[in-house]
Amino acid sequence: MSETKKSGSNIAFIGLFVTIAMSLFTVFIATSQKRKNDKEAKTEKASVAPASIDKNPEAVLGYQVGDQADDFSLKSTEGKQVALKDYKDAKGYLVIFTCNHCPYAKMYEDRIIELHKTFEAQGYPVVAINPNDPTIQPDDSFDKMQERAKEKSFKFAYLFDETQETARKFGATKTPHVFLLDKERKVRYIGAIDDNAQDASQASKFYVADAIKELLKGATVSVNNTKAVGCSIKWKQ
């Protein structure tokens, strides 16, 4: 073989070797990056989890499904005290801890209005309670509650839990956070309204509506506990 051909073969071989080496290096880098990303994702998930635990030392002592809730008497945006015993014809109560400022509460606001519109006549009125400390979140003050109730034409009672005693008793941690009670104030469902906070039209599981329908039929609530999705309650310091 001539020197020229031999040199050409060597160059081709070297080129092939370099190409293969670069390909292997690229795969190695991609695999290493994926492992790094996966590790960071796990670390991020682990770091986020504790942040979702609410700074309410009594939250874990709240009601569970099957417990009987105590009645309460709280000031409504109409200026009068409201208690569950005031609902003489009720078959149950849809107690929802919510507020003015929280983006999740706002996203669910029209759905809460619709729940009351649909089920109040069937014996399950909405009783909305704002548990937030207005010194921490001024938009959740009683005056702002009155403005919001008027602006949205609330047909349900919107109550102010000024001492936060009721929220602590229930074990509420989020806004919104739902507690569905029967006529004897026995807790039948706790959690979220549905499975899509961001877009009501995309919700596929209607936890609260389905639970009430089952109770109206005299049936046991099949899904009685879900994770409440919302803003942390603003507890007094």
PLY file of the C-alpha trace (Angstrom):
ply
format ascii 1.0
element vertex 237
property float x
property float y
property float z
element edge 236
property int vertex1
property int vertex2
end_header
0.00 0.00 0.00
1.37 3.43 -0.88
2.16 5.94 1.82
-0.60 8.22 0.52
-3.30 5.54 0.77
-2.03 4.46 4.19
-2.12 8.06 5.41
-5.66 8.44 4.07
-6.79 5.29 5.85
-5.29 6.44 9.11
-7.03 9.79 8.83
-10.38 8.09 8.11
-9.89 5.75 11.07
-9.00 8.63 13.35
-12.06 10.54 12.11
-14.33 7.56 12.81
-12.78 7.11 16.25
-13.29 10.78 17.08
-16.93 10.63 15.91
-17.65 7.56 18.05
-15.85 9.09 21.01
-17.82 12.32 20.71
-21.09 10.40 20.46
-20.28 8.39 23.57
-19.26 11.57 25.39
-22.53 13.25 24.40
-24.54 10.29 25.70
-22.51 10.32 28.92
-23.11 14.04 29.43
-26.85 13.68 28.71
-27.17 10.75 31.12
-25.24 12.59 33.83
-27.41 15.69 33.39
-30.59 13.63 33.61
-29.40 12.02 36.82
-28.51 15.45 38.18
-31.93 16.85 37.21
-33.72 13.89 38.77
-31.72 14.33 41.95
-32.49 18.06 42.06
-36.17 17.38 41.45
-36.27 14.97 44.38
-34.43 17.47 46.54
-36.82 20.25 45.50
-39.82 18.06 46.22
-38.42 17.20 49.62
-37.71 20.85 50.39
-41.19 21.97 49.35
-43.06 19.36 51.37
-42.28 20.80 54.83
-43.30 24.28 53.64
-46.83 23.04 53.05
-47.23 22.13 56.72
-49.25 24.88 58.33
-48.04 26.71 61.39
-51.14 25.74 63.33
-50.19 23.55 66.29
-53.81 22.56 66.81
-54.60 21.65 63.19
-53.89 17.97 63.77
-56.45 18.01 66.57
-59.26 19.02 64.22
-62.29 16.99 63.25
-62.02 13.79 61.27
-64.73 12.15 59.16
-67.27 10.66 61.56
-66.72 13.23 64.34
-69.52 15.46 65.53
-68.70 19.13 65.13
-69.60 21.70 67.75
-71.93 24.49 66.76
-70.55 28.01 66.62
-71.85 31.56 66.56
-69.97 33.98 64.34
-70.61 37.48 63.02
-71.86 37.65 59.45
-71.23 40.39 56.90
-74.81 41.48 57.59
-73.81 42.26 61.16
-75.70 39.47 62.93
-74.53 36.37 64.76
-75.08 33.15 62.80
-75.05 29.59 64.15
-75.78 26.27 62.48
-78.81 25.81 64.73
-80.36 28.83 62.97
-80.86 26.71 59.84
-84.08 25.06 60.99
-84.83 23.23 57.74
-81.29 22.14 56.93
-80.45 18.51 56.24
-76.79 19.38 56.61
-74.26 22.16 56.26
-71.55 22.93 53.75
-69.00 24.71 55.95
-66.26 26.26 53.83
-63.28 28.11 55.26
-62.38 30.72 52.65
-61.37 34.37 52.38
-61.06 37.40 50.10
-57.42 37.60 49.10
-56.32 34.03 48.36
-56.02 33.26 44.61
-57.45 29.78 45.20
-60.40 31.21 47.13
-61.03 33.57 44.23
-60.81 30.74 41.70
-63.39 28.75 43.66
-65.64 31.68 44.55
-68.11 31.26 41.68
-68.20 27.51 42.30
-69.05 28.13 45.95
-71.84 30.46 44.84
-73.10 27.75 42.49
-72.96 25.06 45.19
-75.19 27.19 47.41
-77.53 27.93 44.53
-77.81 24.22 43.71
-77.98 22.63 47.14
-79.40 25.23 49.55
-82.93 24.43 48.38
-82.19 20.73 48.90
-81.19 21.32 52.50
-77.43 21.87 52.27
-76.62 25.60 52.51
-73.14 27.00 52.23
-71.79 28.54 55.43
-68.59 30.39 54.50
-66.09 31.35 57.18
-63.09 33.66 56.88
-60.50 32.53 59.47
-57.62 34.84 58.51
-56.00 37.41 60.78
-56.51 40.80 59.05
-53.44 42.25 60.75
-51.45 39.83 58.59
-53.66 40.07 55.51
-55.60 43.38 55.47
-57.67 42.29 52.46
-59.37 39.80 54.76
-60.67 42.37 57.23
-64.35 42.40 58.16
-64.92 45.60 56.17
-63.35 43.99 53.10
-65.53 40.92 53.65
-68.61 43.11 53.57
-67.43 44.75 50.36
-66.78 41.37 48.75
-70.11 39.92 49.80
-71.91 42.92 48.31
-69.82 42.92 45.14
-70.48 39.21 44.48
-74.05 39.26 45.84
-73.46 36.35 48.21
-76.69 34.58 49.06
-75.00 32.51 51.74
-73.72 33.56 55.16
-70.15 34.87 55.12
-68.83 34.77 58.69
-65.75 36.16 60.40
-63.86 33.82 62.74
-62.12 36.65 64.57
-60.68 34.49 67.36
-59.85 31.63 64.95
-61.31 29.25 67.52
-63.72 27.70 65.02
-61.02 27.11 62.41
-58.81 25.47 65.02
-61.62 23.23 66.23
-62.38 22.08 62.72
-58.72 21.63 61.89
-58.93 23.87 58.85
-55.56 24.62 57.27
-56.35 26.07 53.84
-58.61 28.52 52.08
-60.75 27.05 50.72
-61.17 24.01 53.00
-64.50 22.18 52.99
-66.24 20.36 55.84
-69.55 18.77 54.88
-71.76 18.06 57.90
-75.05 16.20 58.16
-78.06 17.39 60.18
-76.52 16.13 63.44
-73.32 18.00 62.55
-71.50 14.74 61.91
-68.59 15.28 59.53
-69.20 13.38 56.29
-66.57 14.88 53.99
-63.38 16.95 54.34
-61.20 18.44 51.63
-61.38 20.11 48.23
-64.39 21.18 46.19
-63.23 19.43 43.01
-60.04 18.29 41.29
-59.16 21.39 39.27
-58.66 24.69 41.06
-57.35 26.55 38.02
-60.09 25.68 35.53
-63.60 24.69 36.58
-64.42 23.55 33.05
-61.63 20.97 33.24
-62.66 19.46 36.57
-63.57 15.79 36.32
-64.18 14.91 39.96
-66.77 16.91 41.87
-66.12 15.79 45.42
-68.51 18.06 47.29
-71.41 17.87 44.85
-71.12 14.09 44.64
-70.93 13.76 48.42
-74.10 15.81 48.91
-75.93 13.81 46.23
-74.98 10.58 47.99
-76.21 11.92 51.33
-79.49 13.00 49.75
-79.94 9.41 48.56
-79.25 8.11 52.04
-75.98 6.56 50.90
-72.52 6.60 52.45
-70.13 9.13 50.98
-67.80 7.08 48.79
-64.96 9.65 48.68
-65.00 11.30 52.10
-61.54 12.82 52.35
-59.34 14.65 49.83
-56.45 17.08 50.08
-57.56 20.69 50.40
-55.80 22.89 47.85
-55.42 26.55 48.70
-53.56 29.20 50.68
-52.42 28.59 54.23
-54.61 30.17 56.88
-53.07 33.34 58.30
-52.87 32.51 61.98
-52.49 35.11 64.70
-48.90 35.55 65.82
0 1
1 2
2 3
3 4
4 5
5 6
6 7
7 8
8 9
9 10
10 11
11 12
12 13
13 14
14 15
15 16
16 17
17 18
18 19
19 20
20 21
21 22
22 23
23 24
24 25
25 26
26 27
27 28
28 29
29 30
30 31
31 32
32 33
33 34
34 35
35 36
36 37
37 38
38 39
39 40
40 41
41 42
42 43
43 44
44 45
45 46
46 47
47 48
48 49
49 50
50 51
51 52
52 53
53 54
54 55
55 56
56 57
57 58
58 59
59 60
60 61
61 62
62 63
63 64
64 65
65 66
66 67
67 68
68 69
69 70
70 71
71 72
72 73
73 74
74 75
75 76
76 77
77 78
78 79
79 80
80 81
81 82
82 83
83 84
84 85
85 86
86 87
87 88
88 89
89 90
90 91
91 92
92 93
93 94
94 95
95 96
96 97
97 98
98 99
99 100
100 101
101 102
102 103
103 104
104 105
105 106
106 107
107 108
108 109
109 110
110 111
111 112
112 113
113 114
114 115
115 116
116 117
117 118
118 119
119 120
120 121
121 122
122 123
123 124
124 125
125 126
126 127
127 128
128 129
129 130
130 131
131 132
132 133
133 134
134 135
135 136
136 137
137 138
138 139
139 140
140 141
141 142
142 143
143 144
144 145
145 146
146 147
147 148
148 149
149 150
150 151
151 152
152 153
153 154
154 155
155 156
156 157
157 158
158 159
159 160
160 161
161 162
162 163
163 164
164 165
165 166
166 167
167 168
168 169
169 170
170 171
171 172
172 173
173 174
174 175
175 176
176 177
177 178
178 179
179 180
180 181
181 182
182 183
183 184
184 185
185 186
186 187
187 188
188 189
189 190
190 191
191 192
192 193
193 194
194 195
195 196
196 197
197 198
198 199
199 200
200 201
201 202
202 203
203 204
204 205
205 206
206 207
207 208
208 209
209 210
210 211
211 212
212 213
213 214
214 215
215 216
216 217
217 218
218 219
219 220
220 221
221 222
222 223
223 224
224 225
225 226
226 227
227 228
228 229
229 230
230 231
231 232
232 233
233 234
234 235
235 236
